[in-house]
């Protein structure tokens, strides 16, 4: 994946989504200028069963240039590091799960969502923002017109709180607040749901294995001996888990690891440094 971490470097699917969404908006301005496009491919919660495709296609339509600009700037800022961390396949799933979550919550709370048509990539983009915060909660973010950076986690907390209050109070301001909440919720369930489920079903006497990624090479990692000579019991099980994760890296690269496996390697790396 061609991403070097620079502010202007784009990963493959972020680039494709930016181009596709921008191209659709250009068609809205030039070719499909009648309300037909929005009415057909937007998501109307009251007509969700009659137009089910709208639960996906609504994310590629926008009501104004500022609407498009906000979503694309957010995707441009937060998308590349998230795709580089998750891998392209998981990133695409995250994006579409978040936009489906936005449609689902709007449909579930139909009386609050109203009878209008929902358009815009905000739900999907908010899901990407949440994924960024789960990995880098304290990353500084510049928010115009504030003269100082704000931690990413506070930006997401503010947006989630605003959407929650406005959505549940039924504010009619032309913004799909419930879709935003749905994007947050769906992304959280996708990224953390399996781990929470495993934790809930684990016997009380079983201690969870800590599992984040540390960017050392596979060759270096294979030389990792966090406990010195091999031992029996719990240490042997941990070393077997290290071998399993390293085999997975060899087969599919770092992007194939789950967040739990990444945290596990990070902990092992820290223990290795302490022992040496």
N, C-alpha and C positions, 0 to 999 in steps of 0.2 A: 504494500500500500504506500503510495507516494505522499507521505505527510511528514514534514520535517519539524513541526512544532512552531513554525513562524506564523505571525498574525495573518498573513495573506496566503497561506498554503491551504488548499482545499483537498479533501479526501474524495474518492470517486462518487459516492452516493450523495454527499452534500452538493457536489457540483451538479449532478444530474437533477436533483430536486430543485435547486436554484434555477437552472435553465428551464426545466419543465414548467414550474410555477410562473416564471416570468413570461414564457411563451404563451401560456394560456391567458394571462392578463393582457398581453398584447393583442391576442385574438378578440378578447372582450372589447377592447377599445376600437378595433379596426374592422373586424369581419362580423362578429356576432354581437352587434350593438343593441339588439332588441332584448327584452327581458326573458326571452325564450331560453337562453343558455343557463341563466341562474335558476329559473323555475324548473328546468329539466334536470340539471346536474347539481343544484344546491341540495341541502338536506332540510326538508320540512318535517319536523317531528310528527305533526299530525297526519302526514301522508307517507310515513316511513315504510309501511307495508306495501304501498302501491309503487314507490320508487326506491327500492332497497339499495340500488347502486349509489344513491346520493350520500350514503353513510361513508363512502370513500371519496367520491369525486368532489364533494363540497370543499375539501381541503386545498384544491387547486384553483379555486375561484376567489376573487377578492373584490370588495366593494369600492375601494379607492386606492390611489397610489400610496397614501400614507399607511393604510392598512397593510398593503403588500410590503412596503418598505420596513415597517416594524418587524414583521415576521421573518423577512429574509435577512435582515441585519442580525436578528437573534440566532437564526440558523447558521449564518456565516460565522458568528462569534463562538457559539457553543457546540455546533455540530462536528467540526473536524476532530477536536480532541476526543469527543465521545465515540465517534466512529473508529478512530485509531485505537481506542481502548477496548471497545466491545468487539471490533471486527465488523466488516461490511454487512454480513448476513444478519447478525444480531441487531445492528443499527437500523437496518431497513425494517425488521420486525418491530423494533421499538417504535419507530415512526408511525407505522400503520396501526399498531395496537393502540397507540395514544390517540390517533385521530378517530379510530373506532370507539374508543372509550368516551371521547367527547360527544359523539353522536348518541351512544348508548345512554349516557346520563341525561342528555337533553330529552331523549325519548322517555326515559323512566320518570322524569319530572315534567311531563308535558304541560300541566297547568302553569308551572312557573316559567317554562321555556317560551310559552306563547305560541301563536300560530304562524309566526314568520318563517322565513327561510334562512338557514344558517350557512354562511360561507366563510372561508378563510382557513389558513393553516395553523391558527393559534393553538389549537388543542395538541396537534402533533409537535409543534415547536416547544410548547410548555413541557411536554413529555421529555424532549431532548434536554431542556434546561434542568429538569429534575435529575436526569441521569448525570449531568455534569456536576450538580451539587452533591450527589451521593459519592462521587469520586474526589471532588476538589471543593469541599464546602467553604474553605477560607480563601479561595482564589479572589484577588481583587478585580472588581468590575467597575468601569467608568460609566456613570449614568448622567447623561446631559439633563439639566444644566448644573449638576452638583460639581463643585470644584475639587472633590476628593473621591478616591475609590471606595466602593462599598463591597463587603464580602458577598460572594455569590449566594450564600445561603440566606442572607437577609433579603436579597432581591426576590428570591423564590418565595420566602415566607410572606413578604409583603404582597406579592401578586396572588398567592394562594388565599391569603386572608381577605383581600379585596374581592376576589371572585366568589369566595364563600359567602361573605356578607351580602354582596350585590345579588348573587344568584338565588339565595334562599329567601331574600326579601322581595324578590320579584321586580327588581328595578328594570324599567323599560328605557334603557339608554342606547339601544342599538348594538350592544355588545353581548356576545354569547358567553356569559359568565359560567354557565353550567357546562358548556363545552370545554372551557379552560379547566375546570375542576375535574371533568372526566378524563382529560389528557393527563393531568397530574396523577390521578388515582390509578389509571390503567398502566402508566409507566412504572409506578411504584409496585404494583402487583406483579408486573412482568419481571422487574429487576430484583425484587426482594421477596416476592411471594413464595417461591420454592424454598428458599432458605428458612423463612419463618415457619413454613409448613413442616419442614424436616425437624426444626427445633421443637415444634409443638408435639411431634410424635416420637421424639427421642426419649428413651427411658430416663428417669430422673438420675440414675446412678452413672449414666454415660456422659462423659465430658465432651463438649463439642471441640472438634479440631479447628483451631484458628486457621483461617484461610485468607493478599493483594499482590499485585504484580511488582516484582522488582526487576529493573531492566538489566540484568546480567545475562551473558550469553549462555547458551545451552552447555557448552563445553565447561565453562566456569562452574555452572550450577551442578554438573555431574561430579565435580570434585568436592562438593559441599559435604562436610562431615560435621554437622552441628553438635554431635555428641561424642566426638572423638572415635574410639574403636566401637565397632558394632556391639550392641547389647541386646539382651533378650527383653521380652515383655513390651511395655509401652513404647520404649525408645525404638525397638525394632519395628513396631507398627508404624511409627512416624516416618522412619527411614523408608519403609515400603511405600508410604504415601508420597514421599519425595520422589522416589523412582517412578511411580505411576504418573505424577504430574510432569516430570521431565520427559518421559516417553511421549506424553501428549503434546508437549512443546515441540519435540522432534518431528512428530507426525503432522501437526497442524499449525505450528507457530504460536507465539504468545497470544494472538487474538482468539485462539480456540479455547482459552481458559475461561472458566466461570469466575465471577467476582470472588467467590469463596476460595477457589484455588489460587487466585492472585494474592489474596491476603495471607494464605498459608505460606507461599513462597517468600513474601515480605517478612513474615515472622521468622522463618528459618534463616533468612539472610541476616536479620538482626542478631539472632542467637549465635550465628557463625562469627560475626564481627566481635561479639562480646567474648567468645571463647578464644579468639586470636588477637 
